[in-house]
Amino acid sequence: MSKERIMTTVQLRRGKEESLLRRHPWVFSGAIERIIEGDKPLGEGDVVDVITKQGDFIARGHYQIGSIAVRVLSFERVAIDQAWWNERIAEAKHLREALGMVADATTTCYRLVHGEGDMLPGLVVDIYGAVAVVQCHSVGMYLSRQSIAEAIREAYGDAIEAIYDKSSQTLPYKAELGAIDGYLWGSSSHGDREVLENGLRFKVNWEEGQKTGFFIDQRVNRDLVRAYARGRKVLNTFCYTGGFSVAALAGGAREVVSIDLSERAVKLADENVRLNFGDEAAHEAIACNAVEYLKDIDDSYDMIILDPPAFAKHHKVLGNALQGYKKINVRAMQKIRPGGILFTFSCSQAVSRDLFRTTIFTSAAIAGRKVRIIGQLTQPADHPINIYHPEGEYLKGLVVYVE
């Protein structure tokens, strides 16, 4: 009879279990009283039990070196085995089925797993047609990637032909895992695929593109740009692959200009526009600095889209990030035509919804324009927010009308 393994236990300081009792999925290093090793030395990424000062079990999760020391997988004492992974991935798929995404012929890309929002902290899985792209943000998830791949295969069967791991750039660099991106299962002759979003066509390259290949989180907001774009001249800053540009043209924009610092990005934007509208589309793509470009546009545009990369990845640089958001919004509000519509976003988790709104308020006051909010934006339903983890609401945006 085999001996049951003794798991490493993380004991909390007195009173530090309160957030876990509210089912927040993180244990910070400062909350730990001591670590009691089990029958093998503790390694980063191991599954550990979390107990109170009094010794009561409270959670089970992945251990990691850093400020977030444990990411909770379960608040029950359950085995984190293949059956557990199968159940969690199946539940994530069930939610997307309930949203009508899995069998939607007009949209063939969506997020299957959104970290804490799907009770799988440190894991992102995006679906592009018949390919699943896995991105691990924690050591524990990376060490579990084969189990994750098997669970995806179990959930999708023949509907998935390849599973690609793209974790090399998202893992903690100090973990020194030597991660190399590649296929966990299956293969693809090319690292790109044409997908549909709201009936529009896009080329996605999961091997070489940013994130998992496409910014799926702006799907609903792109559709709103499409609804407001008719007859307008549109400036899409930080355009990446041109998602907002394609949406604006589909909505009847009379002209669209896409700008991005990356020459490769503007080429992709041009390619996606041609894919949908041919060579004669009223579209120009320019590789330049968006902040500098905004200086000299006068009143050329009556719709401007500001969707910059995350200016603040953590609270230490929050002040600089807010100045960055303010700078580009002031310039856009000063230059946009009277009666113009501004879509402005922040994808910085460290910037709260209220703080972002205050920044836009300040920008409007400095610009000296009459500004009204006509829309408040967030991430779509396939990027769910765990109600116990409000930090998961990372994407926020405003649509404002500028007189």
VOGU-3710 file (C-alpha; in Angstrom, 3 decimals, decimal comma):
1> mskerimttv> 0,000/0,000/0,000  1,543/3,316/-1,135  2,051/6,036/1,415  -0,012/9,198/0,887  2,117/12,161/-0,022  2,467/14,904/2,603  1,978/18,293/0,966  3,879/21,456/1,845  1,784/23,752/4,019  1,795/27,545/4,038
11> qlrrgkeesl> 0,726/28,872/7,427  -0,680/32,387/7,583  -0,111/35,006/10,226  -2,963/35,620/12,627  -5,812/37,475/10,951  -4,338/37,211/7,463  -6,957/34,659/6,373  -9,685/37,310/6,086  -9,261/37,930/2,359  -9,255/34,180/1,679
21> lrrhpwvfsg> -12,445/33,773/3,690  -13,885/36,285/1,204  -12,545/33,946/-1,512  -9,917/36,295/-2,893  -7,582/33,989/-4,890  -4,192/35,420/-3,849  -1,964/34,945/-0,809  0,649/37,680/-0,493  4,105/36,852/0,823  3,704/39,301/3,712
31> aieriiegdk> 0,757/37,285/5,049  2,844/34,138/5,580  3,932/33,103/9,081  5,961/30,086/8,004  6,236/27,328/5,414  6,112/23,741/6,616  7,665/21,509/3,992  6,106/18,137/3,206  7,869/14,970/2,164  9,839/16,718/-0,580
41> plgegdvvdv> 11,551/20,113/-0,806  9,272/22,932/-1,887  9,727/23,979/-5,503  8,302/26,991/-7,286  5,060/26,009/-8,958  4,245/23,208/-6,495  0,718/22,750/-5,193  0,570/23,706/-1,503  -2,060/23,858/1,209  -2,796/27,141/2,976
51> itkqgdfiar> -3,762/26,995/6,642  -4,660/29,551/9,275  -2,539/30,354/12,320  -4,761/27,898/14,203  -4,006/25,146/11,665  -7,354/25,083/9,818  -7,298/24,314/6,095  -8,419/27,259/3,973  -7,195/26,808/0,377  -4,985/24,891/-2,055
61> ghyqigsiav> -2,959/26,518/-4,822  0,257/27,078/-6,753  3,246/28,378/-4,803  5,394/31,055/-6,402  8,319/33,225/-5,367  7,310/36,873/-5,335  4,767/39,216/-3,780  1,891/36,897/-4,733  3,092/33,736/-3,028  0,092/31,454/-3,632
71> rvlsfervai> -2,508/31,558/-6,390  -5,540/29,641/-5,182  -6,874/26,803/-7,317  -9,495/25,543/-4,878  -10,970/26,426/-1,521  -11,644/22,731/-0,990  -9,221/19,918/-0,180  -9,403/18,258/-3,594  -6,755/16,511/-5,680  -5,365/18,761/-8,442
81> dqawwneria> -5,186/15,877/-10,889  -6,205/15,356/-14,538  -9,854/14,948/-13,585  -9,724/18,327/-11,831  -8,191/20,040/-14,886  -10,787/18,398/-17,140  -13,594/19,705/-14,946  -12,263/23,289/-14,817  -11,684/23,525/-18,585  -15,077/21,938/-19,288
91> eakhlrealg> -16,722/24,520/-17,026  -14,924/27,356/-18,849  -16,155/25,974/-22,187  -19,685/25,619/-20,788  -19,756/29,348/-19,997  -18,700/30,204/-23,585  -21,347/27,837/-24,896  -23,920/29,653/-22,759  -22,719/32,921/-24,332  -23,239/31,444/-27,798
101> mvadatttcy> -19,568/31,718/-28,753  -18,481/28,128/-29,315  -20,792/27,525/-32,281  -20,952/31,115/-33,599  -20,257/31,106/-37,345  -19,708/34,893/-37,430  -17,068/34,956/-34,658  -14,511/32,150/-34,596  -12,110/33,552/-31,998  -12,796/33,960/-28,293
111> rlvhgegdml> -11,188/33,549/-24,878  -11,713/30,148/-23,304  -9,862/30,758/-20,009  -9,395/34,162/-18,413  -7,234/33,558/-15,345  -8,922/34,355/-12,066  -12,174/35,029/-13,915  -12,370/31,292/-14,593  -10,873/30,286/-11,244  -7,611/29,356/-12,992
121> pglvvdiyga> -5,229/32,126/-11,869  -2,176/32,508/-14,059  -3,704/30,879/-17,157  -5,028/32,332/-20,416  -6,362/30,215/-23,294  -7,608/31,765/-26,533  -9,379/29,891/-29,327  -8,664/30,749/-32,965  -10,862/28,495/-35,054  -9,447/24,999/-34,506
131> vavvqchsvg> -6,316/26,163/-32,640  -6,047/26,804/-28,893  -3,282/29,150/-27,736  -2,149/28,718/-24,120  -0,342/31,438/-22,210  0,926/30,749/-18,695  1,629/33,656/-16,349  2,733/31,542/-13,377  5,225/28,741/-12,872  2,532/26,419/-11,556
141> mylsrqsiae> 0,445/26,771/-14,689  3,495/26,293/-16,899  4,412/23,054/-15,133  0,797/21,925/-15,638  0,655/22,790/-19,340  0,421/19,178/-20,560  -2,491/18,534/-18,213  -4,115/21,727/-19,502  -3,621/20,604/-23,109  -5,140/17,210/-22,347
151> aireaygdai> -8,134/18,906/-20,699  -8,657/21,101/-23,787  -8,587/18,010/-26,007  -11,052/16,279/-23,693  -13,427/19,262/-23,857  -13,251/19,904/-27,611  -12,482/16,553/-29,202  -11,978/16,791/-32,957  -12,931/20,476/-32,992  -9,336/21,318/-31,934
161> eaiydkssqt> -6,484/20,378/-34,270  -3,575/22,068/-32,469  -2,649/23,513/-29,074  0,135/26,099/-29,023  2,024/27,206/-25,904  3,061/30,866/-25,985  4,335/31,364/-22,444  7,968/32,359/-22,942  7,264/36,094/-22,637  4,675/35,959/-19,841
171> lpykaelgai> 6,419/33,799/-17,241  8,326/35,374/-14,342  11,818/35,862/-15,759  13,477/35,021/-12,432  12,016/31,508/-12,587  14,597/30,700/-15,278  12,452/27,984/-16,843  14,026/28,296/-20,281  10,548/28,243/-21,806  10,365/27,909/-25,576
181> dgylwgsssh> 7,102/28,520/-27,408  5,797/25,569/-29,382  2,984/23,104/-29,975  1,847/21,058/-26,995  -0,252/18,937/-29,330  -0,798/18,855/-33,068  0,856/21,307/-35,410  0,134/23,923/-38,014  1,910/24,380/-41,311  1,688/28,131/-40,755
191> gdrevlengl> 1,578/30,093/-37,513  -1,352/32,126/-38,723  -4,976/31,644/-39,583  -7,867/33,695/-40,848  -10,566/34,152/-38,234  -13,899/35,935/-38,111  -15,037/38,568/-35,633  -18,585/39,826/-36,033  -18,419/38,700/-39,655  -15,171/40,602/-40,391
201> rfkvnweegq> -12,014/38,768/-41,475  -8,653/38,998/-39,702  -5,292/37,331/-40,091  -3,996/36,113/-36,730  -0,425/34,960/-36,105  -0,162/33,295/-32,706  3,505/32,391/-33,168  4,792/35,916/-33,815  2,005/38,336/-32,861  1,508/40,218/-29,597
211> ktgffidqrv> -0,341/38,553/-26,723  -1,824/35,343/-28,174  -2,070/36,891/-31,632  -5,092/39,212/-31,475  -6,694/41,556/-28,949  -9,890/39,579/-28,463  -10,919/41,725/-25,504  -11,968/44,659/-27,733  -14,510/42,678/-29,774  -17,664/44,351/-28,384
221> nrdlvrayar> -16,035/47,793/-28,396  -14,989/47,397/-32,028  -18,614/46,678/-32,858  -19,595/49,953/-31,160  -17,029/51,849/-33,259  -18,657/50,239/-36,276  -22,040/51,569/-35,156  -20,797/55,180/-34,739  -18,403/55,469/-37,692  -20,720/56,261/-40,611
231> grkvlntfcy> -19,581/59,314/-42,563  -16,715/60,080/-40,189  -12,998/60,478/-40,768  -11,423/58,148/-38,211  -7,997/58,127/-36,584  -7,055/54,792/-34,993  -3,971/55,254/-32,802  -1,919/52,331/-31,469  -3,705/50,363/-34,188  -1,793/47,034/-33,947
241> tggfsvaala> -3,524/44,735/-36,490  -6,182/47,313/-37,364  -9,206/45,830/-35,607  -10,840/49,210/-34,949  -9,923/50,386/-38,452  -11,666/47,446/-40,106  -14,709/47,952/-37,855  -14,892/51,670/-38,720  -14,723/50,990/-42,459  -17,391/48,305/-42,086
251> ggarevvsid> -19,578/50,925/-40,394  -19,283/53,332/-43,307  -16,410/55,625/-42,265  -15,488/57,854/-45,182  -11,766/57,559/-44,390  -9,592/55,795/-41,788  -5,988/56,466/-40,800  -4,198/53,801/-38,728  -1,005/54,652/-36,865  1,363/52,544/-34,821
261> lseravklad> 5,025/52,813/-33,885  5,598/49,313/-35,302  6,010/49,093/-39,071  5,008/45,445/-38,874  1,772/46,413/-37,105  0,723/48,936/-39,758  1,440/46,368/-42,475  -0,846/43,922/-40,671  -3,507/46,620/-40,368  -3,248/47,304/-44,101
271> envrlnfgde> -3,459/43,587/-44,847  -6,599/43,165/-42,741  -8,242/46,161/-44,408  -7,484/44,721/-47,873  -8,748/41,324/-46,738  -12,161/42,865/-46,069  -12,447/45,769/-48,509  -9,868/45,257/-51,258  -7,134/47,624/-52,468  -9,422/50,613/-52,985
281> aaheaiacna> -10,429/51,055/-49,347  -10,233/54,611/-47,977  -7,444/53,651/-45,587  -3,934/54,850/-44,855  -1,506/53,153/-42,460  1,398/55,176/-41,026  4,276/53,951/-38,845  4,887/56,786/-36,367  4,663/57,842/-32,727  0,991/58,328/-31,873
291> veylkdidds> 1,637/60,962/-29,202  3,667/63,074/-31,637  1,164/62,559/-34,469  -1,649/63,951/-32,326  0,177/67,289/-32,058  -0,359/68,302/-35,662  -3,705/66,872/-36,778  -5,622/70,174/-36,345  -9,327/69,357/-36,747  -8,861/66,667/-39,375
301> ydmiildppa> -10,762/63,897/-37,573  -14,248/63,539/-36,170  -13,600/60,153/-34,551  -10,418/59,283/-32,659  -9,620/55,952/-30,997  -7,020/55,880/-28,212  -6,188/52,286/-27,249  -2,615/52,448/-25,932  -0,678/49,552/-24,404  -0,724/49,265/-20,620
311> fakhhkvlgn> 1,066/52,364/-19,346  1,071/50,909/-15,807  1,722/47,216/-15,282  2,059/47,774/-11,520  1,339/50,472/-8,935  4,966/51,696/-8,734  4,625/53,481/-12,082  0,997/54,544/-11,660  1,786/58,263/-11,488  3,710/58,236/-14,755
321> alqgykkinv> 0,997/56,161/-16,390  -1,742/58,638/-15,451  0,334/61,459/-16,914  0,651/59,429/-20,118  -3,116/58,875/-20,361  -3,762/62,541/-19,629  -1,297/63,726/-22,279  -2,789/61,768/-25,157  -6,382/62,519/-24,151  -5,751/66,251/-23,837
331> ramqkirpgg> -4,253/66,297/-27,323  -7,083/64,258/-28,813  -9,756/66,454/-27,203  -8,027/69,651/-28,303  -7,737/68,475/-31,917  -10,937/66,548/-32,600  -13,570/68,284/-34,712  -16,635/69,770/-32,993  -19,222/67,013/-32,769  -16,464/64,408/-32,727
341> ilftfscsqa> -16,528/61,097/-30,876  -13,539/59,896/-28,851  -13,097/56,264/-27,812  -10,484/56,165/-25,048  -9,220/53,106/-23,156  -6,916/51,881/-20,429  -5,902/48,237/-20,169  -3,745/48,859/-17,073  -4,930/46,724/-14,155  -3,351/49,209/-11,741
351> vsrdlfrtti> -5,632/51,993/-13,040  -9,100/51,661/-11,517  -12,279/52,574/-13,364  -12,774/55,652/-11,120  -9,163/56,771/-11,497  -9,337/56,470/-15,278  -12,581/58,452/-15,387  -11,010/61,163/-13,215  -8,062/61,318/-15,612  -10,381/61,810/-18,584
361> ftsaaiagrk> -12,283/64,486/-16,629  -8,993/66,308/-15,991  -8,043/65,981/-19,656  -11,345/67,524/-20,734  -10,891/70,441/-18,329  -7,378/71,133/-19,623  -8,552/70,879/-23,241  -11,299/73,388/-22,468  -13,950/71,556/-24,486  -17,531/70,615/-23,657
371> vriigqltqp> -17,410/66,846/-23,223  -20,210/64,366/-22,512  -19,907/60,674/-21,724  -22,091/58,639/-24,106  -20,704/55,173/-23,319  -18,838/53,297/-20,590  -16,886/50,295/-21,812  -15,289/47,200/-20,344  -14,061/43,755/-21,342  -16,445/41,282/-23,023
381> adhpiniyhp> -18,241/38,360/-21,405  -15,590/35,805/-22,396  -13,207/37,796/-20,143  -15,282/37,292/-16,976  -14,441/39,009/-13,692  -14,366/36,863/-10,565  -16,624/38,794/-8,182  -14,148/38,069/-5,367  -11,245/39,438/-7,461  -12,165/42,956/-8,638
391> egeylkglvv> -8,607/43,438/-9,920  -9,673/41,293/-12,865  -11,549/44,261/-14,350  -8,491/45,499/-16,218  -10,063/46,973/-19,388  -12,023/50,144/-19,044  -13,040/52,748/-21,583  -15,191/55,784/-22,228  -16,941/57,026/-25,335  -17,195/60,810/-25,182
401> yve> -18,850/63,379/-27,419  -16,831/66,562/-27,821  -18,696/69,754/-28,821
//
